[in-house]
Amino acid sequence: MGIKVGMCGVGSFANSFIPLFNAHPLVDEVILCDLDGEKLKAKSEKFDIPKTCPSLDELCQTDVDAIAVITQHWMHGPQAVQALRSGKHVYSAVPSAASIEEITELVRAVEATGLIYMIGETSYYYPCAIYCRERFRKGDFGRIVYGEGEYYHDWDHGLYDVAKWRGGERWRELAGGPPMYYPTHSTSMIVSVTGAHATVVSCFGFVDEHEDGIYDPEVNVWNNAFSNESALFKMSDGSMMRINEFRRIGHPGTVGLSLYGTEGSYEEQANAKVWVTKNRDEMIDLSDLLTPVGRPAKPEGEMAAVTSADGTHEGVCSVHDISRLPREFIGLPNGHLGSHQFLVDDFVTACISGQQPPNNIWQAARYLVPGLIAHESAKREGELLDVPDLGGGSSRN
């Protein structure tokens, strides 16, 4: 017996996930939902999915077991809470929320309902994160000393088109959000490897002066002046974590990870990826091992400009255990370095089994909250602030 899944939001990014949910052998039925009637009709016809719903309010009243929230990023938290309170499991695109109050309410909703919540964080399944988790499990790092995570994505690499598509005439008001409000691509890779969470942060911001005015505090609803933010965290295991979230940078774009231990380290620079040990007896070039070799995805519309030019929308590599994926996924889209199929399979499997997925609500909070507090520190010129922890859950993997 499978589950019924409602897809809330059928925009460009949803194109990568609708086929996967629809093809999963443990999904009996998919219902598409969107406020835009024309878009909803077009996607219904494109994917040959006849059942549709005109709003989240009405979708919550249907008999679907789970709702995938793939809407505008500032809506995710409240919509996920609404779905949970209506008795539905929730899959959410990133970020999980836009404030401490929203993420706290989301955690409490999961704890109160006992339902599955999973954040669709792609970086958890990136080859470098998988490789480092395995070496950490074996003890090869020793004790973790320091980690670096960064998400570099300049506005010239497709972000203008996406912002205009998402925000319409008000796109400038909505576009200039604090970079640290979108930290999970960076933080998740370190947190998911070490299991540690941030406890203290100091962050600084780069005041933007670009003529487009996106980061003019008098223009954007976030009252935000920073296009780039850099934060240093103390972690619960005694290590340090540096996170960079940059949107104005002379760089082709990357989601990067470097992790240093007392015995061994993983390091990335540009296209080079290496494992090294302190006694110099081991220096392994991992560039080929961690390079995607699978079938590249072909994103459509606005997302194509965002995810193709920087090489992130590609297939699996040799460290991905594709044997665990449903055979029905063969030949279907699998973007962001092979993560999409694993995201869908982990969520559906969790809904069926009742076991928490890797990117559960408590992990989602530990990915997001550090960034929210970091931005507050940046507004205070780097003031050292405590990072609250919303708990680790009772059955995390």
C-alpha positions as a Markdown table, in Angstrom:
| # | Residue | x | y | z |
|---|---|---|---|---|
| 1 | Met | 0.0 | 0.0 | 0.0 |
| 2 | Gly | 1.5 | 3.3 | -1.1 |
| 3 | Ile | 0.8 | 7.0 | -0.3 |
| 4 | Lys | -0.9 | 9.8 | -2.1 |
| 5 | Val | 1.2 | 12.9 | -2.6 |
| 6 | Gly | 0.1 | 16.5 | -3.2 |
| 7 | Met | 2.6 | 18.8 | -5.0 |
| 8 | Cys | 2.0 | 22.3 | -3.8 |
| 9 | Gly | 3.7 | 24.6 | -6.4 |
| 10 | Val | 4.2 | 23.4 | -9.9 |
| 11 | Gly | 6.7 | 26.0 | -11.1 |
| 12 | Ser | 9.9 | 25.5 | -12.9 |
| 13 | Phe | 11.8 | 23.8 | -10.0 |
| 14 | Ala | 8.9 | 21.4 | -9.5 |
| 15 | Asn | 9.5 | 20.0 | -13.0 |
| 16 | Ser | 12.4 | 18.0 | -11.6 |
| 17 | Phe | 10.3 | 16.4 | -8.9 |
| 18 | Ile | 6.9 | 15.8 | -10.3 |
| 19 | Pro | 8.1 | 12.9 | -12.5 |
| 20 | Leu | 10.0 | 11.3 | -9.6 |
| 21 | Phe | 7.1 | 11.4 | -7.1 |
| 22 | Asn | 4.8 | 10.1 | -9.9 |
| 23 | Ala | 7.1 | 7.3 | -10.8 |
| 24 | His | 8.0 | 6.1 | -7.3 |
| 25 | Pro | 6.6 | 2.6 | -6.7 |
| 26 | Leu | 5.4 | 3.5 | -3.2 |
| 27 | Val | 3.4 | 6.5 | -4.5 |
| 28 | Asp | -0.1 | 5.5 | -5.5 |
| 29 | Glu | -1.2 | 8.9 | -6.8 |
| 30 | Val | 0.0 | 12.5 | -7.3 |
| 31 | Ile | -2.2 | 15.6 | -7.1 |
| 32 | Leu | -0.9 | 18.9 | -8.5 |
| 33 | Cys | -1.7 | 22.1 | -6.7 |
| 34 | Asp | -1.1 | 25.8 | -7.7 |
| 35 | Leu | -2.8 | 29.2 | -7.4 |
| 36 | Asp | -2.1 | 29.8 | -11.1 |
| 37 | Gly | -4.9 | 28.0 | -13.0 |
| 38 | Glu | -3.2 | 28.2 | -16.4 |
| 39 | Lys | 0.1 | 26.9 | -15.1 |
| 40 | Leu | -1.7 | 24.1 | -13.2 |
| 41 | Lys | -3.6 | 23.0 | -16.3 |
| 42 | Ala | -0.4 | 23.1 | -18.4 |
| 43 | Lys | 1.5 | 20.9 | -15.9 |
| 44 | Ser | -1.4 | 18.5 | -15.6 |
| 45 | Glu | -1.3 | 17.9 | -19.3 |
| 46 | Lys | 2.5 | 17.8 | -19.5 |
| 47 | Phe | 2.9 | 15.2 | -16.9 |
| 48 | Asp | -0.4 | 13.4 | -17.6 |
| 49 | Ile | -1.6 | 13.9 | -14.0 |
| 50 | Pro | -5.3 | 14.5 | -14.1 |
| 51 | Lys | -6.1 | 15.4 | -10.5 |
| 52 | Thr | -5.5 | 19.0 | -9.5 |
| 53 | Cys | -6.2 | 21.4 | -6.7 |
| 54 | Pro | -6.5 | 25.2 | -6.8 |
| 55 | Ser | -5.0 | 26.0 | -3.4 |
| 56 | Leu | -3.1 | 24.6 | -0.4 |
| 57 | Asp | -6.2 | 25.2 | 1.8 |
| 58 | Glu | -8.1 | 22.8 | -0.4 |
| 59 | Leu | -5.3 | 20.4 | -0.8 |
| 60 | Cys | -5.1 | 20.0 | 3.0 |
| 61 | Gln | -8.7 | 18.9 | 3.0 |
| 62 | Thr | -8.1 | 16.1 | 0.5 |
| 63 | Asp | -7.1 | 12.5 | 1.4 |
| 64 | Val | -3.4 | 12.9 | 0.4 |
| 65 | Asp | -1.0 | 11.5 | 2.9 |
| 66 | Ala | 1.9 | 13.9 | 2.2 |
| 67 | Ile | 2.4 | 17.4 | 0.7 |
| 68 | Ala | 5.5 | 18.5 | -1.1 |
| 69 | Val | 5.9 | 22.3 | -0.6 |
| 70 | Ile | 7.8 | 23.7 | -3.6 |
| 71 | Thr | 6.7 | 27.3 | -3.5 |
| 72 | Gln | 8.4 | 30.7 | -3.0 |
| 73 | His | 11.0 | 30.4 | -0.3 |
| 74 | Trp | 9.5 | 32.9 | 2.1 |
| 75 | Met | 6.3 | 30.8 | 2.3 |
| 76 | His | 7.8 | 27.4 | 3.2 |
| 77 | Gly | 7.6 | 27.6 | 7.0 |
| 78 | Pro | 3.9 | 28.6 | 7.4 |
| 79 | Gln | 2.8 | 26.3 | 4.6 |
| 80 | Ala | 4.6 | 23.3 | 6.1 |
| 81 | Val | 3.0 | 24.0 | 9.5 |
| 82 | Gln | -0.4 | 24.3 | 7.9 |
| 83 | Ala | 0.1 | 20.9 | 6.1 |
| 84 | Leu | 1.3 | 19.2 | 9.3 |
| 85 | Arg | -1.6 | 20.5 | 11.3 |
| 86 | Ser | -4.0 | 19.1 | 8.7 |
| 87 | Gly | -2.4 | 15.7 | 9.2 |
| 88 | Lys | -0.1 | 15.5 | 6.3 |
| 89 | His | 3.6 | 14.5 | 6.1 |
| 90 | Val | 5.7 | 17.3 | 4.6 |
| 91 | Tyr | 8.5 | 17.5 | 2.1 |
| 92 | Ser | 9.8 | 21.1 | 1.8 |
| 93 | Ala | 12.2 | 22.8 | -0.6 |
| 94 | Val | 14.8 | 24.9 | 1.1 |
| 95 | Pro | 15.0 | 27.0 | 3.2 |
| 96 | Ser | 12.6 | 25.5 | 5.9 |
| 97 | Ala | 11.6 | 28.9 | 7.3 |
| 98 | Ala | 12.5 | 32.6 | 7.3 |
| 99 | Ser | 12.7 | 33.4 | 11.1 |
| 100 | Ile | 13.5 | 31.8 | 14.4 |
| 101 | Glu | 9.8 | 32.0 | 15.3 |
| 102 | Glu | 8.8 | 30.1 | 12.1 |
| 103 | Ile | 11.3 | 27.4 | 12.5 |
| 104 | Thr | 10.5 | 27.0 | 16.2 |
| 105 | Glu | 6.8 | 26.6 | 15.3 |
| 106 | Leu | 7.7 | 24.1 | 12.6 |
| 107 | Val | 9.7 | 21.9 | 15.0 |
| 108 | Arg | 6.9 | 22.0 | 17.6 |
| 109 | Ala | 4.3 | 21.1 | 14.9 |
| 110 | Val | 6.3 | 18.0 | 14.0 |
| 111 | Glu | 6.8 | 17.0 | 17.6 |
| 112 | Ala | 3.1 | 17.5 | 18.3 |
| 113 | Thr | 1.8 | 15.6 | 15.3 |
| 114 | Gly | 4.4 | 12.9 | 15.1 |
| 115 | Leu | 4.4 | 13.2 | 11.3 |
| 116 | Ile | 7.4 | 13.1 | 9.0 |
| 117 | Tyr | 9.0 | 16.4 | 7.9 |
| 118 | Met | 11.9 | 16.4 | 5.5 |
| 119 | Ile | 13.9 | 19.3 | 4.2 |
| 120 | Gly | 14.9 | 18.9 | 0.5 |
| 121 | Glu | 18.5 | 19.9 | 1.1 |
| 122 | Thr | 20.5 | 18.8 | -2.0 |
| 123 | Ser | 24.0 | 19.2 | -0.5 |
| 124 | Tyr | 23.5 | 16.3 | 1.9 |
| 125 | Tyr | 23.7 | 14.0 | -1.1 |
| 126 | Tyr | 26.6 | 15.8 | -2.8 |
| 127 | Pro | 29.6 | 13.5 | -3.5 |
| 128 | Cys | 31.9 | 15.4 | -1.2 |
| 129 | Ala | 29.5 | 15.1 | 1.7 |
| 130 | Ile | 28.9 | 11.4 | 1.1 |
| 131 | Tyr | 32.7 | 10.8 | 0.9 |
| 132 | Cys | 33.4 | 12.8 | 4.1 |
| 133 | Arg | 30.6 | 11.1 | 6.1 |
| 134 | Glu | 32.1 | 7.7 | 5.3 |
| 135 | Arg | 35.7 | 8.7 | 6.3 |
| 136 | Phe | 34.3 | 10.4 | 9.4 |
| 137 | Arg | 32.4 | 7.2 | 10.3 |
| 138 | Lys | 35.7 | 5.3 | 10.0 |
| 139 | Gly | 37.5 | 7.7 | 12.2 |
| 140 | Asp | 39.9 | 8.9 | 9.5 |
| 141 | Phe | 39.6 | 12.5 | 10.3 |
| 142 | Gly | 40.4 | 12.0 | 14.0 |
| 143 | Arg | 38.8 | 14.9 | 15.9 |
| 144 | Ile | 37.3 | 17.6 | 13.7 |
| 145 | Val | 39.2 | 20.9 | 14.1 |
| 146 | Tyr | 37.6 | 23.2 | 11.5 |
| 147 | Gly | 35.2 | 23.1 | 8.5 |
| 148 | Glu | 34.4 | 25.5 | 5.7 |
| 149 | Gly | 31.3 | 25.6 | 3.7 |
| 150 | Glu | 30.4 | 28.1 | 1.0 |
| 151 | Tyr | 27.7 | 28.9 | -1.5 |
| 152 | Tyr | 28.9 | 31.3 | -4.2 |
| 153 | His | 26.3 | 32.4 | -6.7 |
| 154 | Asp | 26.6 | 35.7 | -8.4 |
| 155 | Trp | 23.4 | 37.5 | -9.6 |
| 156 | Asp | 24.7 | 37.5 | -13.1 |
| 157 | His | 24.3 | 33.7 | -13.2 |
| 158 | Gly | 20.6 | 33.5 | -13.7 |
| 159 | Leu | 19.3 | 35.0 | -10.5 |
| 160 | Tyr | 17.8 | 38.1 | -12.1 |
| 161 | Asp | 15.5 | 36.0 | -14.2 |
| 162 | Val | 14.4 | 33.8 | -11.3 |
| 163 | Ala | 13.8 | 36.8 | -9.1 |
| 164 | Lys | 11.6 | 38.5 | -11.7 |
| 165 | Trp | 9.7 | 35.3 | -12.3 |
| 166 | Arg | 9.1 | 34.7 | -8.6 |
| 167 | Gly | 8.4 | 38.3 | -7.6 |
| 168 | Gly | 6.6 | 39.8 | -10.6 |
| 169 | Glu | 6.5 | 43.6 | -10.5 |
| 170 | Arg | 7.7 | 43.6 | -6.9 |
| 171 | Trp | 10.8 | 41.5 | -7.6 |
| 172 | Arg | 13.2 | 44.1 | -6.3 |
| 173 | Glu | 11.4 | 44.3 | -2.9 |
| 174 | Leu | 11.6 | 40.5 | -2.5 |
| 175 | Ala | 15.0 | 39.8 | -4.0 |
| 176 | Gly | 17.4 | 41.4 | -1.6 |
| 177 | Gly | 17.1 | 38.9 | 1.3 |
| 178 | Pro | 20.0 | 38.3 | 3.6 |
| 179 | Pro | 22.4 | 35.7 | 2.1 |
| 180 | Met | 22.6 | 34.0 | 5.6 |
| 181 | Tyr | 18.8 | 33.3 | 5.4 |
| 182 | Tyr | 19.7 | 30.7 | 2.8 |
| 183 | Pro | 22.6 | 28.9 | 4.5 |
| 184 | Thr | 21.6 | 25.3 | 4.2 |
| 185 | His | 23.6 | 24.4 | 1.1 |
| 186 | Ser | 26.7 | 25.3 | 3.1 |
| 187 | Thr | 25.9 | 24.3 | 6.7 |
| 188 | Ser | 24.3 | 21.0 | 5.9 |
| 189 | Met | 27.5 | 19.5 | 4.5 |
| 190 | Ile | 29.5 | 20.1 | 7.7 |
| 191 | Val | 26.6 | 19.4 | 10.2 |
| 192 | Ser | 25.6 | 16.2 | 8.3 |
| 193 | Val | 29.2 | 14.9 | 8.5 |
| 194 | Thr | 30.2 | 15.6 | 12.1 |
| 195 | Gly | 26.8 | 15.6 | 13.8 |
| 196 | Ala | 27.8 | 18.8 | 15.7 |
| 197 | His | 25.6 | 21.9 | 15.8 |
| 198 | Ala | 26.5 | 25.6 | 16.0 |
| 199 | Thr | 26.6 | 27.2 | 19.5 |
| 200 | Val | 28.1 | 30.7 | 19.0 |
| 201 | Val | 28.6 | 33.0 | 16.0 |
| 202 | Ser | 30.3 | 36.1 | 14.8 |
| 203 | Cys | 29.4 | 37.3 | 11.3 |
| 204 | Phe | 30.2 | 40.3 | 9.1 |
| 205 | Gly | 28.4 | 41.5 | 6.0 |
| 206 | Phe | 29.5 | 43.2 | 2.8 |
| 207 | Val | 27.5 | 46.3 | 2.1 |
| 208 | Asp | 26.3 | 46.2 | -1.5 |
| 209 | Glu | 26.8 | 49.2 | -3.8 |
| 210 | His | 25.5 | 47.7 | -7.1 |
| 211 | Glu | 23.4 | 50.0 | -9.3 |
| 212 | Asp | 20.6 | 47.5 | -9.5 |
| 213 | Gly | 19.6 | 48.5 | -5.9 |
| 214 | Ile | 18.5 | 45.0 | -4.9 |
| 215 | Tyr | 20.3 | 45.4 | -1.5 |
| 216 | Asp | 19.1 | 48.9 | -0.8 |
| 217 | Pro | 17.5 | 48.6 | 2.7 |
| 218 | Glu | 14.9 | 51.2 | 1.6 |
| 219 | Val | 13.9 | 49.0 | -1.4 |
| 220 | Asn | 13.8 | 45.4 | -0.1 |
| 221 | Val | 11.3 | 44.2 | 2.5 |
| 222 | Trp | 14.1 | 42.6 | 4.5 |
| 223 | Asn | 15.8 | 46.0 | 5.3 |
| 224 | Asn | 19.0 | 44.3 | 4.2 |
| 225 | Ala | 22.2 | 45.9 | 2.9 |
| 226 | Phe | 24.4 | 42.8 | 2.6 |
| 227 | Ser | 25.0 | 40.9 | -0.6 |
| 228 | Asn | 27.7 | 38.8 | 1.0 |
| 229 | Glu | 28.0 | 37.5 | 4.5 |
| 230 | Ser | 30.8 | 35.5 | 6.2 |
| 231 | Ala | 30.4 | 33.8 | 9.6 |
| 232 | Leu | 32.6 | 32.0 | 12.0 |
| 233 | Phe | 30.9 | 29.5 | 14.4 |
| 234 | Lys | 31.9 | 27.6 | 17.5 |
| 235 | Met | 30.5 | 24.1 | 17.3 |
| 236 | Ser | 29.2 | 21.7 | 19.9 |
| 237 | Asp | 32.1 | 19.3 | 19.4 |
| 238 | Gly | 34.7 | 22.1 | 20.1 |
| 239 | Ser | 35.5 | 22.6 | 16.4 |
| 240 | Met | 35.0 | 25.8 | 14.3 |
| 241 | Met | 32.9 | 26.3 | 11.2 |
| 242 | Arg | 33.3 | 29.1 | 8.6 |
| 243 | Ile | 30.3 | 29.7 | 6.3 |
| 244 | Asn | 30.4 | 32.1 | 3.3 |
| 245 | Glu | 27.1 | 33.1 | 1.5 |
| 246 | Phe | 28.1 | 35.3 | -1.4 |
| 247 | Arg | 25.9 | 36.8 | -4.1 |
| 248 | Arg | 28.3 | 39.3 | -5.6 |
| 249 | Ile | 31.5 | 37.5 | -6.4 |
| 250 | Gly | 33.8 | 37.1 | -9.4 |
| 251 | His | 33.6 | 33.4 | -9.4 |
| 252 | Pro | 31.8 | 30.8 | -11.6 |
| 253 | Gly | 29.8 | 29.6 | -8.7 |
| 254 | Thr | 30.1 | 26.7 | -6.3 |
| 255 | Val | 28.7 | 24.8 | -3.3 |
| 256 | Gly | 31.9 | 23.9 | -1.6 |
| 257 | Leu | 33.2 | 21.9 | 1.5 |
| 258 | Ser | 36.5 | 21.6 | 3.2 |
| 259 | Leu | 36.9 | 19.7 | 6.5 |
| 260 | Tyr | 40.0 | 19.4 | 8.6 |
| 261 | Gly | 40.7 | 16.9 | 11.4 |
| 262 | Thr | 43.6 | 16.1 | 13.7 |
| 263 | Glu | 44.5 | 13.1 | 11.6 |
| 264 | Gly | 43.2 | 13.7 | 8.1 |
| 265 | Ser | 41.5 | 16.4 | 6.0 |
| 266 | Tyr | 39.4 | 16.9 | 2.9 |
| 267 | Glu | 40.1 | 20.0 | 0.9 |
| 268 | Glu | 38.5 | 21.7 | -2.1 |
| 269 | Gln | 39.9 | 24.4 | -4.3 |
| 270 | Ala | 38.3 | 25.3 | -7.6 |
| 271 | Asn | 37.9 | 22.0 | -9.4 |
| 272 | Ala | 40.5 | 20.2 | -7.2 |
| 273 | Lys | 39.4 | 17.8 | -4.4 |
| 274 | Val | 41.9 | 16.0 | -2.2 |
| 275 | Trp | 42.3 | 13.9 | 0.9 |
| 276 | Val | 45.5 | 14.4 | 2.9 |
| 277 | Thr | 47.0 | 13.2 | 6.2 |
| 278 | Lys | 49.3 | 15.0 | 8.5 |
| 279 | Asn | 52.2 | 12.5 | 8.1 |
| 280 | Arg | 52.1 | 13.0 | 4.4 |
| 281 | Asp | 51.8 | 9.3 | 3.6 |
| 282 | Glu | 48.4 | 9.8 | 2.0 |
| 283 | Met | 47.5 | 12.4 | -0.6 |
| 284 | Ile | 44.6 | 11.3 | -2.8 |
| 285 | Asp | 43.3 | 13.3 | -5.8 |
| 286 | Leu | 39.6 | 12.8 | -5.6 |
| 287 | Ser | 38.6 | 14.9 | -8.5 |
| 288 | Asp | 37.7 | 12.0 | -10.8 |
| 289 | Leu | 36.0 | 9.9 | -8.0 |
| 290 | Leu | 33.7 | 12.8 | -7.0 |
| 291 | Thr | 32.9 | 14.0 | -10.5 |
| 292 | Pro | 29.4 | 13.2 | -11.7 |
| 293 | Val | 29.4 | 10.6 | -14.5 |
| 294 | Gly | 25.7 | 9.9 | -14.8 |
| 295 | Arg | 23.2 | 11.3 | -17.2 |
| 296 | Pro | 22.9 | 15.1 | -16.8 |
| 297 | Ala | 19.5 | 16.5 | -16.1 |
| 298 | Lys | 18.0 | 19.1 | -18.4 |
| 299 | Pro | 16.3 | 21.8 | -16.3 |
| 300 | Glu | 13.7 | 23.9 | -18.0 |
| 301 | Gly | 12.8 | 27.6 | -17.8 |
| 302 | Glu | 14.3 | 30.0 | -15.3 |
| 303 | Met | 16.0 | 27.2 | -13.3 |
| 304 | Ala | 18.1 | 26.2 | -16.3 |
| 305 | Ala | 20.1 | 29.5 | -16.0 |
| 306 | Val | 20.6 | 28.9 | -12.3 |
| 307 | Thr | 21.6 | 25.3 | -12.2 |
| 308 | Ser | 23.3 | 24.5 | -15.5 |
| 309 | Ala | 26.0 | 27.1 | -15.9 |
| 310 | Asp | 27.7 | 26.3 | -12.6 |
| 311 | Gly | 27.6 | 22.6 | -13.2 |
| 312 | Thr | 25.3 | 21.7 | -10.2 |
| 313 | His | 22.5 | 20.2 | -12.2 |
| 314 | Glu | 24.2 | 16.9 | -13.2 |
| 315 | Gly | 23.9 | 13.2 | -12.6 |
| 316 | Val | 25.3 | 10.8 | -10.0 |
| 317 | Cys | 28.9 | 9.8 | -9.4 |
| 318 | Ser | 30.6 | 6.6 | -8.2 |
| 319 | Val | 30.1 | 7.3 | -4.5 |
| 320 | His | 26.3 | 7.4 | -4.9 |
| 321 | Asp | 24.6 | 4.1 | -4.0 |
| 322 | Ile | 22.2 | 4.0 | -7.0 |
| 323 | Ser | 21.4 | 0.4 | -6.3 |
| 324 | Arg | 19.0 | 1.5 | -3.5 |
| 325 | Leu | 16.9 | 3.7 | -5.8 |
| 326 | Pro | 13.7 | 2.4 | -7.5 |
| 327 | Arg | 14.3 | 1.0 | -11.0 |
| 328 | Glu | 11.4 | 3.2 | -12.1 |
| 329 | Phe | 13.8 | 6.2 | -11.7 |
| 330 | Ile | 16.1 | 5.0 | -14.5 |
| 331 | Gly | 16.2 | 7.7 | -17.2 |
| 332 | Leu | 14.3 | 10.3 | -15.1 |
| 333 | Pro | 15.7 | 13.7 | -14.1 |
| 334 | Asn | 18.3 | 13.7 | -11.3 |
| 335 | Gly | 19.7 | 17.1 | -10.7 |
| 336 | His | 22.0 | 19.0 | -8.3 |
| 337 | Leu | 24.8 | 16.5 | -8.4 |
| 338 | Gly | 22.6 | 13.5 | -8.3 |
| 339 | Ser | 20.6 | 14.5 | -5.3 |
| 340 | His | 17.0 | 14.7 | -6.5 |
| 341 | Gln | 16.2 | 11.0 | -6.8 |
| 342 | Phe | 17.7 | 10.3 | -3.3 |
| 343 | Leu | 15.6 | 13.1 | -1.8 |
| 344 | Val | 12.3 | 11.8 | -3.1 |
| 345 | Asp | 13.1 | 8.2 | -2.3 |
| 346 | Asp | 14.2 | 9.0 | 1.3 |
| 347 | Phe | 11.0 | 11.0 | 1.9 |
| 348 | Val | 8.6 | 8.5 | 0.5 |
| 349 | Thr | 10.4 | 5.7 | 2.3 |
| 350 | Ala | 10.2 | 7.6 | 5.6 |
| 351 | Cys | 6.5 | 8.2 | 5.1 |
| 352 | Ile | 5.9 | 4.5 | 4.6 |
| 353 | Ser | 8.2 | 3.2 | 7.4 |
| 354 | Gly | 7.6 | 5.9 | 10.0 |
| 355 | Gln | 11.3 | 6.2 | 10.5 |
| 356 | Gln | 12.9 | 9.7 | 10.4 |
| 357 | Pro | 14.7 | 10.6 | 7.2 |
| 358 | Pro | 18.3 | 12.0 | 7.3 |
| 359 | Asn | 17.2 | 15.5 | 6.6 |
| 360 | Asn | 14.5 | 15.5 | 9.3 |
| 361 | Ile | 13.1 | 18.6 | 11.1 |
| 362 | Trp | 15.8 | 18.7 | 13.8 |
| 363 | Gln | 18.5 | 18.6 | 11.2 |
| 364 | Ala | 16.7 | 21.2 | 9.1 |
| 365 | Ala | 16.7 | 23.5 | 12.1 |
| 366 | Arg | 20.4 | 22.9 | 12.7 |
| 367 | Tyr | 21.1 | 23.8 | 9.1 |
| 368 | Leu | 19.0 | 27.0 | 9.2 |
| 369 | Val | 19.2 | 28.6 | 12.6 |
| 370 | Pro | 22.9 | 29.3 | 12.4 |
| 371 | Gly | 22.3 | 31.5 | 9.4 |
| 372 | Leu | 19.4 | 33.4 | 11.0 |
| 373 | Ile | 21.5 | 34.3 | 14.0 |
| 374 | Ala | 24.6 | 35.0 | 11.9 |
| 375 | His | 22.7 | 37.7 | 10.0 |
| 376 | Glu | 21.7 | 39.3 | 13.3 |
| 377 | Ser | 25.4 | 39.3 | 14.3 |
| 378 | Ala | 26.3 | 41.0 | 11.0 |
| 379 | Lys | 23.7 | 43.7 | 11.6 |
| 380 | Arg | 25.5 | 44.3 | 15.0 |
| 381 | Glu | 29.0 | 44.5 | 13.4 |
| 382 | Gly | 30.0 | 41.0 | 14.3 |
| 383 | Glu | 28.7 | 40.9 | 17.8 |
| 384 | Leu | 29.2 | 37.4 | 19.3 |
| 385 | Leu | 25.8 | 35.8 | 19.7 |
| 386 | Asp | 24.6 | 32.4 | 21.0 |
| 387 | Val | 23.0 | 30.1 | 18.5 |
| 388 | Pro | 19.9 | 28.3 | 20.0 |
| 389 | Asp | 19.4 | 24.6 | 19.4 |
| 390 | Leu | 15.9 | 23.2 | 18.9 |
| 391 | Gly | 16.9 | 19.6 | 19.8 |
| 392 | Gly | 18.1 | 16.5 | 18.0 |
| 393 | Gly | 14.8 | 14.5 | 17.9 |
| 394 | Ser | 14.1 | 11.1 | 19.3 |
| 395 | Ser | 14.9 | 9.0 | 16.3 |
| 396 | Arg | 17.4 | 10.7 | 14.1 |
| 397 | Asn | 19.4 | 8.6 | 11.6 |
